[in-house]
């Protein structure tokens, strides 16, 4: 079972967007390179093919970015709800946020929270405005922590 810290959850979301935007920028540069070589080499077909491939790759990445945006909006931005939840759990239990881990990057009913060396199951209210923690025990001792 994997558990995530507050820093990991916040950094992961920005890393994915940065990675996609980086691949789009590299593809645009390669597209410009292919178009320049296409005209420079008397309309050589291989450079035109490169330009088409890079153009298609850019289109796919842009559509993927739009899809990710729509998907995160439809999910009610549950990932952004996790940060205030972890801070609230830390404040209520008088621990630092670095001592709180969760087994999901999205706030949902039934997730497991680790506070220091104890595990708790989260029960959310219907509007996710309040929660309760019930002590629980893990069956498997194989736990990975992502900071």
N, CA, C and O atoms as a GROMACS GRO file, in nm:
protein
  588
    1UNK      N    1   0.085  -0.117   0.000
    1UNK     CA    2   0.000   0.000   0.000
    1UNK      C    3   0.090   0.123   0.000
    1UNK      O    4   0.189   0.128   0.072
    2UNK      N    5   0.054   0.220  -0.080
    2UNK     CA    6   0.131   0.344  -0.090
    2UNK      C    7   0.064   0.454  -0.008
    2UNK      O    8  -0.058   0.468  -0.007
    3UNK      N    9   0.148   0.532   0.060
    3UNK     CA   10   0.101   0.647   0.135
    3UNK      C   11   0.176   0.770   0.087
    3UNK      O   12   0.295   0.764   0.058
    4UNK      N   13   0.104   0.884   0.078
    4UNK     CA   14   0.158   1.006   0.021
    4UNK      C   15   0.156   1.119   0.123
    4UNK      O   16   0.062   1.133   0.202
    5UNK      N   17   0.263   1.199   0.120
    5UNK     CA   18   0.269   1.316   0.207
    5UNK      C   19   0.204   1.435   0.136
    5UNK      O   20   0.174   1.429   0.017
    6UNK      N   21   0.183   1.542   0.210
    6UNK     CA   22   0.125   1.664   0.154
    6UNK      C   23   0.215   1.721   0.044
    6UNK      O   24   0.166   1.762  -0.061
    7UNK      N   25   0.345   1.724   0.067
    7UNK     CA   26   0.438   1.776  -0.033
    7UNK      C   27   0.433   1.695  -0.162
    7UNK      O   28   0.435   1.752  -0.271
    8UNK      N   29   0.426   1.564  -0.151
    8UNK     CA   30   0.422   1.478  -0.269
    8UNK      C   31   0.296   1.505  -0.352
    8UNK      O   32   0.304   1.514  -0.474
    9UNK      N   33   0.183   1.516  -0.286
    9UNK     CA   34   0.057   1.540  -0.357
    9UNK      C   35   0.059   1.673  -0.430
    9UNK      O   36   0.017   1.682  -0.545
   10UNK      N   37   0.108   1.777  -0.364
   10UNK     CA   38   0.113   1.909  -0.427
   10UNK      C   39   0.213   1.912  -0.542
   10UNK      O   40   0.186   1.974  -0.645
   11UNK      N   41   0.328   1.847  -0.527
   11UNK     CA   42   0.430   1.849  -0.633
   11UNK      C   43   0.392   1.761  -0.750
   11UNK      O   44   0.428   1.793  -0.864
   12UNK      N   45   0.322   1.652  -0.727
   12UNK     CA   46   0.286   1.560  -0.834
   12UNK      C   47   0.193   1.626  -0.935
   12UNK      O   48   0.207   1.607  -1.056
   13UNK      N   49   0.099   1.703  -0.886
   13UNK     CA   50   0.003   1.769  -0.974
   13UNK      C   51   0.074   1.869  -1.066
   13UNK      O   52   0.044   1.874  -1.186
   14UNK      N   53   0.166   1.947  -1.013
   14UNK     CA   54   0.237   2.044  -1.095
   14UNK      C   55   0.338   1.976  -1.187
   14UNK      O   56   0.365   2.026  -1.296
   15UNK      N   57   0.395   1.864  -1.144
   15UNK     CA   58   0.493   1.793  -1.227
   15UNK      C   59   0.429   1.739  -1.354
   15UNK      O   60   0.488   1.749  -1.461
   16UNK      N   61   0.309   1.682  -1.344
   16UNK     CA   62   0.241   1.628  -1.461
   16UNK      C   63   0.212   1.737  -1.563
   16UNK      O   64   0.232   1.717  -1.683
   17UNK      N   65   0.165   1.851  -1.519
   17UNK     CA   66   0.138   1.962  -1.610
   17UNK      C   67   0.266   2.014  -1.674
   17UNK      O   68   0.267   2.044  -1.793
   18UNK      N   69   0.372   2.023  -1.597
   18UNK     CA   70   0.500   2.069  -1.649
   18UNK      C   71   0.554   1.973  -1.754
   18UNK      O   72   0.608   2.015  -1.856
   19UNK      N   73   0.540   1.844  -1.729
   19UNK     CA   74   0.587   1.743  -1.823
   19UNK      C   75   0.514   1.752  -1.956
   19UNK      O   76   0.576   1.745  -2.062
   20UNK      N   77   0.383   1.766  -1.952
   20UNK     CA   78   0.305   1.776  -2.075
   20UNK      C   79   0.338   1.905  -2.150
   20UNK      O   80   0.354   1.903  -2.272
   21UNK      N   81   0.348   2.016  -2.078
   21UNK     CA   82   0.381   2.142  -2.144
   21UNK      C   83   0.522   2.138  -2.203
   21UNK      O   84   0.546   2.193  -2.310
   22UNK      N   85   0.615   2.073  -2.135
   22UNK     CA   86   0.751   2.058  -2.187
   22UNK      C   87   0.754   1.979  -2.316
   22UNK      O   88   0.826   2.014  -2.410
   23UNK      N   89   0.676   1.871  -2.321
   23UNK     CA   90   0.672   1.791  -2.444
   23UNK      C   91   0.608   1.869  -2.559
   23UNK      O   92   0.647   1.851  -2.674
   24UNK      N   93   0.512   1.954  -2.529
   24UNK     CA   94   0.451   2.037  -2.633
   24UNK      C   95   0.554   2.137  -2.688
   24UNK      O   96   0.563   2.155  -2.809
   25UNK      N   97   0.631   2.201  -2.600
   25UNK     CA   98   0.731   2.299  -2.644
   25UNK      C   99   0.838   2.231  -2.730
   25UNK      O  100   0.877   2.283  -2.834
   26UNK      N  101   0.886   2.114  -2.686
   26UNK     CA  102   0.987   2.042  -2.764
   26UNK      C  103   0.930   2.003  -2.900
   26UNK      O  104   1.000   2.014  -3.001
   27UNK      N  105   0.806   1.959  -2.905
   27UNK     CA  106   0.744   1.922  -3.032
   27UNK      C  107   0.729   2.042  -3.125
   27UNK      O  108   0.746   2.029  -3.246
   28UNK      N  109   0.696   2.157  -3.070
   28UNK     CA  110   0.686   2.279  -3.153
   28UNK      C  111   0.822   2.316  -3.212
   28UNK      O  112   0.831   2.353  -3.329
   29UNK      N  113   0.927   2.305  -3.132
   29UNK     CA  114   1.062   2.334  -3.182
   29UNK      C  115   1.099   2.235  -3.293
   29UNK      O  116   1.153   2.276  -3.396
   30UNK      N  117   1.069   2.108  -3.274
   30UNK     CA  118   1.098   2.008  -3.377
   30UNK      C  119   1.013   2.031  -3.502
   30UNK      O  120   1.060   2.007  -3.613
   31UNK      N  121   0.891   2.076  -3.484
   31UNK     CA  122   0.806   2.107  -3.600
   31UNK      C  123   0.865   2.222  -3.680
   31UNK      O  124   0.871   2.216  -3.803
   32UNK      N  125   0.909   2.327  -3.613
   32UNK     CA  126   0.971   2.440  -3.681
   32UNK      C  127   1.096   2.395  -3.753
   32UNK      O  128   1.120   2.435  -3.867
   33UNK      N  129   1.178   2.310  -3.689
   33UNK     CA  130   1.299   2.257  -3.751
   33UNK      C  131   1.263   2.180  -3.879
   33UNK      O  132   1.327   2.199  -3.982
   34UNK      N  133   1.162   2.093  -3.872
   34UNK     CA  134   1.123   2.012  -3.988
   34UNK      C  135   1.073   2.100  -4.103
   34UNK      O  136   1.104   2.074  -4.219
   35UNK      N  137   0.996   2.203  -4.072
   35UNK     CA  138   0.944   2.293  -4.177
   35UNK      C  139   1.059   2.370  -4.243
   35UNK      O  140   1.062   2.384  -4.365
   36UNK      N  141   1.154   2.419  -4.164
   36UNK     CA  142   1.269   2.491  -4.219
   36UNK      C  143   1.350   2.400  -4.310
   36UNK      O  144   1.387   2.440  -4.420
   37UNK      N  145   1.377   2.278  -4.267
   37UNK     CA  146   1.453   2.185  -4.350
   37UNK      C  147   1.374   2.143  -4.474
   37UNK      O  148   1.433   2.117  -4.578
   38UNK      N  149   1.243   2.137  -4.462
   38UNK     CA  150   1.158   2.102  -4.578
   38UNK      C  151   1.176   2.207  -4.688
   38UNK      O  152   1.192   2.171  -4.805
   39UNK      N  153   1.172   2.333  -4.652
   39UNK     CA  154   1.188   2.439  -4.752
   39UNK      C  155   1.334   2.454  -4.797
   39UNK      O  156   1.360   2.485  -4.914
   40UNK      N  157   1.427   2.433  -4.707
   40UNK     CA  158   1.568   2.449  -4.739
   40UNK      C  159   1.618   2.339  -4.836
   40UNK      O  160   1.704   2.365  -4.919
   41UNK      N  161   1.563   2.220  -4.823
   41UNK     CA  162   1.610   2.107  -4.904
   41UNK      C  163   1.516   2.079  -5.022
   41UNK      O  164   1.489   1.964  -5.054
   42UNK      N  165   1.468   2.183  -5.083
   42UNK     CA  166   1.387   2.174  -5.204
   42UNK      C  167   1.268   2.078  -5.189
   42UNK      O  168   1.248   1.987  -5.270
   43UNK      N  169   1.194   2.099  -5.087
   43UNK     CA  170   1.070   2.025  -5.062
   43UNK      C  171   1.093   1.874  -5.052
   43UNK      O  172   1.018   1.795  -5.109
   44UNK      N  173   1.197   1.835  -4.978
   44UNK     CA  174   1.226   1.693  -4.957
   44UNK      C  175   1.113   1.631  -4.874
   44UNK      O  176   1.076   1.684  -4.769
   45UNK      N  177   1.060   1.520  -4.921
   45UNK     CA  178   0.941   1.460  -4.862
   45UNK      C  179   0.964   1.413  -4.718
   45UNK      O  180   0.872   1.419  -4.637
   46UNK      N  181   1.086   1.366  -4.686
   46UNK     CA  182   1.108   1.316  -4.550
   46UNK      C  183   1.090   1.426  -4.445
   46UNK      O  184   1.044   1.398  -4.334
   47UNK      N  185   1.126   1.551  -4.478
   47UNK     CA  186   1.108   1.661  -4.382
   47UNK      C  187   0.960   1.699  -4.370
   47UNK      O  188   0.914   1.740  -4.263
   48UNK      N  189   0.887   1.684  -4.480
   48UNK     CA  190   0.743   1.708  -4.473
   48UNK      C  191   0.677   1.604  -4.382
   48UNK      O  192   0.589   1.637  -4.302
   49UNK      N  193   0.722   1.479  -4.394
   49UNK     CA  194   0.669   1.374  -4.308
   49UNK      C  195   0.701   1.399  -4.161
   49UNK      O  196   0.617   1.377  -4.074
   50UNK      N  197   0.822   1.446  -4.135
   50UNK     CA  198   0.858   1.482  -3.997
   50UNK      C  199   0.766   1.593  -3.945
   50UNK      O  200   0.720   1.587  -3.831
   51UNK      N  201   0.741   1.693  -4.029
   51UNK     CA  202   0.654   1.804  -3.988
   51UNK      C  203   0.513   1.753  -3.957
   51UNK      O  204   0.451   1.798  -3.861
   52UNK      N  205   0.464   1.661  -4.038
   52UNK     CA  206   0.330   1.605  -4.012
   52UNK      C  207   0.328   1.527  -3.882
   52UNK      O  208   0.235   1.538  -3.803
   53UNK      N  209   0.432   1.446  -3.860
   53UNK     CA  210   0.439   1.366  -3.736
   53UNK      C  211   0.444   1.457  -3.614
   53UNK      O  212   0.371   1.435  -3.517
   54UNK      N  213   0.529   1.560  -3.617
   54UNK     CA  214   0.539   1.651  -3.502
   54UNK      C  215   0.410   1.730  -3.483
   54UNK      O  216   0.369   1.756  -3.370
   55UNK      N  217   0.346   1.769  -3.594
   55UNK     CA  218   0.217   1.839  -3.583
   55UNK      C  219   0.110   1.752  -3.520
   55UNK      O  220   0.033   1.799  -3.437
   56UNK      N  221   0.106   1.625  -3.558
   56UNK     CA  222   0.010   1.533  -3.497
   56UNK      C  223   0.041   1.511  -3.349
   56UNK      O  224  -0.050   1.504  -3.266
   57UNK      N  225   0.169   1.500  -3.316
   57UNK     CA  226   0.208   1.482  -3.176
   57UNK      C  227   0.166   1.603  -3.093
   57UNK      O  228   0.119   1.587  -2.980
   58UNK      N  229   0.185   1.722  -3.147
   58UNK     CA  230   0.142   1.843  -3.075
   58UNK      C  231  -0.008   1.842  -3.054
   58UNK      O  232  -0.056   1.874  -2.946
   59UNK      N  233  -0.082   1.804  -3.157
   59UNK     CA  234  -0.229   1.798  -3.145
   59UNK      C  235  -0.272   1.700  -3.037
   59UNK      O  236  -0.360   1.730  -2.957
   60UNK      N  237  -0.209   1.583  -3.035
   60UNK     CA  238  -0.242   1.483  -2.933
   60UNK      C  239  -0.212   1.536  -2.794
   60UNK      O  240  -0.294   1.520  -2.703
   61UNK      N  241  -0.097   1.600  -2.775
   61UNK     CA  242  -0.061   1.653  -2.644
   61UNK      C  243  -0.155   1.765  -2.600
   61UNK      O  244  -0.192   1.773  -2.482
   62UNK      N  245  -0.194   1.850  -2.693
   62UNK     CA  246  -0.287   1.959  -2.658
   62UNK      C  247  -0.423   1.901  -2.619
   62UNK      O  248  -0.482   1.944  -2.521
   63UNK      N  249  -0.471   1.803  -2.696
   63UNK     CA  250  -0.600   1.741  -2.661
   63UNK      C  251  -0.590   1.668  -2.527
   63UNK      O  252  -0.686   1.666  -2.450
   64UNK      N  253  -0.474   1.607  -2.501
   64UNK     CA  254  -0.455   1.538  -2.372
   64UNK      C  255  -0.456   1.638  -2.256
   64UNK      O  256  -0.511   1.609  -2.149
   65UNK      N  257  -0.396   1.753  -2.277
   65UNK     CA  258  -0.395   1.857  -2.174
   65UNK      C  259  -0.537   1.909  -2.148
   65UNK      O  260  -0.575   1.931  -2.034
   66UNK      N  261  -0.613   1.928  -2.254
   66UNK     CA  262  -0.752   1.972  -2.240
   66UNK      C  263  -0.834   1.865  -2.168
   66UNK      O  264  -0.915   1.897  -2.082
   67UNK      N  265  -0.812   1.739  -2.203
   67UNK     CA  266  -0.883   1.628  -2.137
   67UNK      C  267  -0.850   1.622  -1.988
   67UNK      O  268  -0.939   1.603  -1.906
   68UNK      N  269  -0.722   1.639  -1.954
   68UNK     CA  270  -0.682   1.641  -1.812
   68UNK      C  271  -0.749   1.756  -1.738
   68UNK      O  272  -0.793   1.740  -1.624
   69UNK      N  273  -0.756   1.871  -1.803
   69UNK     CA  274  -0.820   1.986  -1.740
   69UNK      C  275  -0.968   1.959  -1.716
   69UNK      O  276  -1.020   1.986  -1.607
   70UNK      N  277  -1.036   1.906  -1.817
   70UNK     CA  278  -1.179   1.876  -1.802
   70UNK      C  279  -1.203   1.769  -1.698
   70UNK      O  280  -1.298   1.778  -1.620
   71UNK      N  281  -1.118   1.669  -1.695
   71UNK     CA  282  -1.134   1.561  -1.598
   71UNK      C  283  -1.115   1.611  -1.455
   71UNK      O  284  -1.192   1.574  -1.366
   72UNK      N  285  -1.015   1.695  -1.432
   72UNK     CA  286  -0.993   1.747  -1.297
   72UNK      C  287  -1.106   1.840  -1.256
   72UNK      O  288  -1.142   1.847  -1.138
   73UNK      N  289  -1.163   1.912  -1.352
   73UNK     CA  290  -1.276   1.999  -1.322
   73UNK      C  291  -1.400   1.918  -1.288
   73UNK      O  292  -1.476   1.956  -1.199
   74UNK      N  293  -1.422   1.807  -1.359
   74UNK     CA  294  -1.539   1.723  -1.334
   74UNK      C  295  -1.530   1.652  -1.200
   74UNK      O  296  -1.632   1.629  -1.135
   75UNK      N  297  -1.410   1.618  -1.158
   75UNK     CA  298  -1.392   1.549  -1.030
   75UNK      C  299  -1.408   1.643  -0.912
   75UNK      O  300  -1.391   1.602  -0.797
   76UNK      N  301  -1.441   1.766  -0.939
   76UNK     CA  302  -1.460   1.863  -0.830
   76UNK      C  303  -1.330   1.903  -0.766
   76UNK      O  304  -1.328   1.953  -0.654
   77UNK      N  305  -1.223   1.881  -0.839
   77UNK     CA  306  -1.091   1.919  -0.790
   77UNK      C  307  -1.061   1.858  -0.653
   77UNK      O  308  -1.018   1.926  -0.560
   78UNK      N  309  -1.087   1.727  -0.642
   78UNK     CA  310  -1.068   1.657  -0.515
   78UNK      C  311  -0.922   1.654  -0.470
   78UNK      O  312  -0.894   1.645  -0.351
   79UNK      N  313  -0.831   1.662  -0.565
   79UNK     CA  314  -0.690   1.664  -0.528
   79UNK      C  315  -0.658   1.791  -0.451
   79UNK      O  316  -0.581   1.787  -0.354
   80UNK      N  317  -0.716   1.904  -0.491
   80UNK     CA  318  -0.689   2.028  -0.420
   80UNK      C  319  -0.758   2.030  -0.283
   80UNK      O  320  -0.721   2.109  -0.196
   81UNK      N  321  -0.858   1.944  -0.263
   81UNK     CA  322  -0.924   1.934  -0.134
   81UNK      C  323  -0.839   1.856  -0.034
   81UNK      O  324  -0.860   1.866   0.087
   82UNK      N  325  -0.742   1.778  -0.085
   82UNK     CA  326  -0.661   1.694   0.003
   82UNK      C  327  -0.569   1.778   0.092
   82UNK      O  328  -0.548   1.743   0.208
   83UNK      N  329  -0.514   1.887   0.040
   83UNK     CA  330  -0.422   1.970   0.119
   83UNK      C  331  -0.490   2.028   0.244
   83UNK      O  332  -0.435   2.014   0.353
   84UNK      N  333  -0.608   2.092   0.232
   84UNK     CA  334  -0.673   2.140   0.354
   84UNK      C  335  -0.712   2.027   0.450
   84UNK      O  336  -0.712   2.044   0.571
   85UNK      N  337  -0.746   1.911   0.393
   85UNK     CA  338  -0.782   1.796   0.478
   85UNK      C  339  -0.662   1.751   0.561
   85UNK      O  340  -0.675   1.730   0.682
   86UNK      N  341  -0.545   1.737   0.498
   86UNK     CA  342  -0.425   1.693   0.570
   86UNK      C  343  -0.387   1.796   0.675
   86UNK      O  344  -0.348   1.759   0.786
   87UNK      N  345  -0.398   1.924   0.643
   87UNK     CA  346  -0.366   2.029   0.740
   87UNK      C  347  -0.463   2.025   0.858
   87UNK      O  348  -0.422   2.047   0.972
   88UNK      N  349  -0.590   1.997   0.831
   88UNK     CA  350  -0.689   1.988   0.937
   88UNK      C  351  -0.662   1.869   1.028
   88UNK      O  352  -0.671   1.880   1.150
   89UNK      N  353  -0.628   1.756   0.969
   89UNK     CA  354  -0.598   1.636   1.048
   89UNK      C  355  -0.475   1.662   1.136
   89UNK      O  356  -0.473   1.625   1.253
   90UNK      N  357  -0.373   1.725   1.079
   90UNK     CA  358  -0.252   1.755   1.156
   90UNK      C  359  -0.282   1.850   1.272
   90UNK      O  360  -0.234   1.831   1.383
   91UNK      N  361  -0.363   1.953   1.244
   91UNK     CA  362  -0.398   2.051   1.348
   91UNK      C  363  -0.478   1.985   1.460
   91UNK      O  364  -0.453   2.011   1.577
   92UNK      N  365  -0.574   1.901   1.424
   92UNK     CA  366  -0.661   1.836   1.524
   92UNK      C  367  -0.585   1.736   1.611
   92UNK      O  368  -0.621   1.712   1.726
   93UNK      N  369  -0.479   1.677   1.555
   93UNK     CA  370  -0.403   1.576   1.629
   93UNK      C  371  -0.271   1.630   1.684
   93UNK      O  372  -0.188   1.553   1.733
   94UNK      N  373  -0.252   1.760   1.674
   94UNK     CA  374  -0.132   1.827   1.727
   94UNK      C  375  -0.003   1.766   1.676
   94UNK      O  376   0.089   1.738   1.753
   95UNK      N  377   0.004   1.743   1.544
   95UNK     CA  378   0.126   1.694   1.481
   95UNK      C  379   0.158   1.784   1.362
   95UNK      O  380   0.073   1.862   1.317
   96UNK      N  381   0.279   1.772   1.312
   96UNK     CA  382   0.316   1.847   1.192
   96UNK      C  383   0.260   1.776   1.069
   96UNK      O  384   0.235   1.656   1.071
   97UNK      N  385   0.240   1.853   0.962
   97UNK     CA  386   0.184   1.795   0.840
   97UNK      C  387   0.277   1.689   0.780
   97UNK      O  388   0.230   1.600   0.709
   98UNK      N  389   0.406   1.697   0.808
   98UNK     CA  390   0.497   1.596   0.755
   98UNK      C  391   0.480   1.460   0.824
   98UNK      O  392   0.534   1.360   0.776
   99UNK      N  393   0.407   1.455   0.935
   99UNK     CA  394   0.380   1.330   1.004
   99UNK      C  395   0.246   1.268   0.964
   99UNK      O  396   0.205   1.167   1.021
  100UNK      N  397   0.177   1.328   0.866
  100UNK     CA  398   0.048   1.278   0.820
  100UNK      C  399   0.063   1.228   0.676
  100UNK      O  400   0.112   1.300   0.589
  101UNK      N  401   0.020   1.105   0.654
  101UNK     CA  402   0.024   1.043   0.521
  101UNK      C  403  -0.115   0.991   0.487
  101UNK      O  404  -0.190   0.950   0.576
  102UNK      N  405  -0.148   0.992   0.360
  102UNK     CA  406  -0.277   0.939   0.314
  102UNK      C  407  -0.252   0.839   0.202
  102UNK      O  408  -0.149   0.846   0.134
  103UNK      N  409  -0.344   0.746   0.182
  103UNK     CA  410  -0.322   0.643   0.080
  103UNK      C  411  -0.389   0.677  -0.052
  103UNK      O  412  -0.401   0.590  -0.139
  104UNK      N  413  -0.434   0.800  -0.069
  104UNK     CA  414  -0.495   0.843  -0.194
  104UNK      C  415  -0.462   0.990  -0.216
  104UNK      O  416  -0.448   1.066  -0.121
  105UNK      N  417  -0.450   1.028  -0.342
  105UNK     CA  418  -0.422   1.169  -0.371
  105UNK      C  419  -0.551   1.249  -0.383
  105UNK      O  420  -0.547   1.371  -0.399
  106UNK      N  421  -0.667   1.180  -0.376
  106UNK     CA  422  -0.796   1.248  -0.385
  106UNK      C  423  -0.877   1.220  -0.259
  106UNK      O  424  -0.877   1.108  -0.207
  107UNK      N  425  -0.944   1.322  -0.212
  107UNK     CA  426  -1.025   1.308  -0.093
  107UNK      C  427  -1.149   1.226  -0.124
  107UNK      O  428  -1.229   1.262  -0.210
  108UNK      N  429  -1.165   1.115  -0.052
  108UNK     CA  430  -1.279   1.027  -0.073
  108UNK      C  431  -1.310   0.954   0.057
  108UNK      O  432  -1.225   0.943   0.145
  109UNK      N  433  -1.430   0.907   0.067
  109UNK     CA  434  -1.472   0.830   0.184
  109UNK      C  435  -1.397   0.697   0.185
  109UNK      O  436  -1.389   0.630   0.082
  110UNK      N  437  -1.343   0.659   0.300
  110UNK     CA  438  -1.278   0.530   0.314
  110UNK      C  439  -1.127   0.531   0.296
  110UNK      O  440  -1.065   0.425   0.304
  111UNK      N  441  -1.067   0.647   0.273
  111UNK     CA  442  -0.922   0.649   0.260
  111UNK      C  443  -0.858   0.622   0.396
  111UNK      O  444  -0.923   0.639   0.500
  112UNK      N  445  -0.733   0.581   0.395
  112UNK     CA  446  -0.660   0.553   0.518
  112UNK      C  447  -0.561   0.667   0.542
  112UNK      O  448  -0.492   0.712   0.451
  113UNK      N  449  -0.557   0.712   0.666
  113UNK     CA  450  -0.466   0.819   0.707
  113UNK      C  451  -0.370   0.762   0.810
  113UNK      O  452  -0.412   0.694   0.904
  114UNK      N  453  -0.242   0.792   0.794
  114UNK     CA  454  -0.141   0.752   0.893
  114UNK      C  455  -0.098   0.877   0.968
  114UNK      O  456  -0.049   0.972   0.908
  115UNK      N  457  -0.117   0.875   1.098
  115UNK     CA  458  -0.074   0.985   1.185
  115UNK      C  459   0.028   0.925   1.280
  115UNK      O  460  -0.003   0.840   1.363
  116UNK      N  461   0.150   0.972   1.266
  116UNK     CA  462   0.265   0.915   1.337
  116UNK      C  463   0.272   0.766   1.306
  116UNK      O  464   0.302   0.729   1.193
  117UNK      N  465   0.246   0.680   1.402
  117UNK     CA  466   0.255   0.535   1.376
  117UNK      C  467   0.120   0.465   1.383
  117UNK      O  468   0.115   0.342   1.393
  118UNK      N  469   0.011   0.540   1.378
  118UNK     CA  470  -0.123   0.481   1.383
  118UNK      C  471  -0.198   0.508   1.253
  118UNK      O  472  -0.177   0.609   1.186
  119UNK      N  473  -0.288   0.415   1.219
  119UNK     CA  474  -0.366   0.424   1.096
  119UNK      C  475  -0.513   0.447   1.131
  119UNK      O  476  -0.566   0.391   1.226
  120UNK      N  477  -0.578   0.532   1.049
  120UNK     CA  478  -0.718   0.566   1.071
  120UNK      C  479  -0.793   0.558   0.938
  120UNK      O  480  -0.739   0.590   0.832
  121UNK      N  481  -0.918   0.516   0.946
  121UNK     CA  482  -1.007   0.516   0.828
  121UNK      C  483  -1.090   0.643   0.834
  121UNK      O  484  -1.141   0.680   0.940
  122UNK      N  485  -1.105   0.710   0.720
  122UNK     CA  486  -1.177   0.837   0.713
  122UNK      C  487  -1.320   0.812   0.668
  122UNK      O  488  -1.345   0.741   0.570
  123UNK      N  489  -1.414   0.870   0.741
  123UNK     CA  490  -1.554   0.870   0.700
  123UNK      C  491  -1.593   1.015   0.679
  123UNK      O  492  -1.588   1.097   0.770
  124UNK      N  493  -1.632   1.046   0.555
  124UNK     CA  494  -1.669   1.182   0.520
  124UNK      C  495  -1.820   1.202   0.529
  124UNK      O  496  -1.897   1.108   0.511
  125UNK      N  497  -1.860   1.324   0.557
  125UNK     CA  498  -2.002   1.357   0.551
  125UNK      C  499  -2.043   1.362   0.404
  125UNK      O  500  -1.957   1.359   0.315
  126UNK      N  501  -2.172   1.369   0.378
  126UNK     CA  502  -2.221   1.366   0.240
  126UNK      C  503  -2.171   1.485   0.157
  126UNK      O  504  -2.154   1.472   0.036
  127UNK      N  505  -2.147   1.600   0.220
  127UNK     CA  506  -2.097   1.716   0.147
  127UNK      C  507  -1.945   1.733   0.162
  127UNK      O  508  -1.890   1.834   0.117
  128UNK      N  509  -1.879   1.638   0.225
  128UNK     CA  510  -1.734   1.638   0.246
  128UNK      C  511  -1.687   1.760   0.325
  128UNK      O  512  -1.572   1.802   0.311
  129UNK      N  513  -1.775   1.816   0.406
  129UNK     CA  514  -1.738   1.932   0.488
  129UNK      C  515  -1.685   1.890   0.625
  129UNK      O  516  -1.622   1.969   0.695
  130UNK      N  517  -1.712   1.765   0.664
  130UNK     CA  518  -1.664   1.716   0.792
  130UNK      C  519  -1.622   1.570   0.776
  130UNK      O  520  -1.661   1.503   0.680
  131UNK      N  521  -1.544   1.524   0.871
  131UNK     CA  522  -1.493   1.387   0.865
  131UNK      C  523  -1.481   1.330   1.005
  131UNK      O  524  -1.480   1.404   1.103
  132UNK      N  525  -1.472   1.200   1.012
  132UNK     CA  526  -1.440   1.134   1.138
  132UNK      C  527  -1.332   1.030   1.110
  132UNK      O  528  -1.325   0.973   1.002
  133UNK      N  529  -1.249   1.007   1.211
  133UNK     CA  530  -1.141   0.911   1.200
  133UNK      C  531  -1.167   0.795   1.295
  133UNK      O  532  -1.200   0.815   1.412
  134UNK      N  533  -1.154   0.674   1.243
  134UNK     CA  534  -1.172   0.553   1.322
  134UNK      C  535  -1.043   0.474   1.311
  134UNK      O  536  -0.995   0.447   1.201
  135UNK      N  537  -0.987   0.436   1.424
  135UNK     CA  538  -0.861   0.362   1.423
  135UNK      C  539  -0.880   0.231   1.349
  135UNK      O  540  -0.981   0.162   1.366
  136UNK      N  541  -0.782   0.198   1.268
  136UNK     CA  542  -0.786   0.074   1.190
  136UNK      C  543  -0.648   0.012   1.190
  136UNK      O  544  -0.550   0.075   1.229
  137UNK      N  545  -0.642  -0.111   1.144
  137UNK     CA  546  -0.515  -0.183   1.138
  137UNK      C  547  -0.497  -0.238   0.998
  137UNK      O  548  -0.593  -0.282   0.935
  138UNK      N  549  -0.375  -0.236   0.949
  138UNK     CA  550  -0.346  -0.285   0.816
  138UNK      C  551  -0.319  -0.435   0.820
  138UNK      O  552  -0.256  -0.485   0.913
  139UNK      N  553  -0.365  -0.505   0.719
  139UNK     CA  554  -0.340  -0.647   0.707
  139UNK      C  555  -0.197  -0.671   0.660
  139UNK      O  556  -0.127  -0.757   0.712
  140UNK      N  557  -0.156  -0.595   0.562
  140UNK     CA  558  -0.023  -0.609   0.504
  140UNK      C  559   0.073  -0.511   0.569
  140UNK      O  560   0.039  -0.396   0.593
  141UNK      N  561   0.191  -0.558   0.596
  141UNK     CA  562   0.294  -0.472   0.654
  141UNK      C  563   0.376  -0.401   0.547
  141UNK      O  564   0.464  -0.321   0.580
  142UNK      N  565   0.350  -0.430   0.419
  142UNK     CA  566   0.424  -0.368   0.310
  142UNK      C  567   0.366  -0.232   0.278
  142UNK      O  568   0.263  -0.220   0.211
  143UNK      N  569   0.432  -0.131   0.326
  143UNK     CA  570   0.386   0.008   0.308
  143UNK      C  571   0.499   0.089   0.249
  143UNK      O  572   0.613   0.083   0.296
  144UNK      N  573   0.468   0.167   0.144
  144UNK     CA  574   0.565   0.258   0.083
  144UNK      C  575   0.521   0.401   0.113
  144UNK      O  576   0.403   0.435   0.104
  145UNK      N  577   0.619   0.482   0.150
  145UNK     CA  578   0.590   0.622   0.180
  145UNK      C  579   0.654   0.709   0.071
  145UNK      O  580   0.772   0.695   0.040
  146UNK      N  581   0.574   0.799   0.015
  146UNK     CA  582   0.621   0.892  -0.088
  146UNK      C  583   0.621   1.032  -0.030
  146UNK      O  584   0.516   1.087   0.005
  147UNK      N  585   0.739   1.090  -0.018
  147UNK     CA  586   0.750   1.225   0.038
  147UNK      C  587   0.756   1.330  -0.068
  147UNK      O  588   0.765   1.449  -0.037
   0.00000   0.00000   0.00000
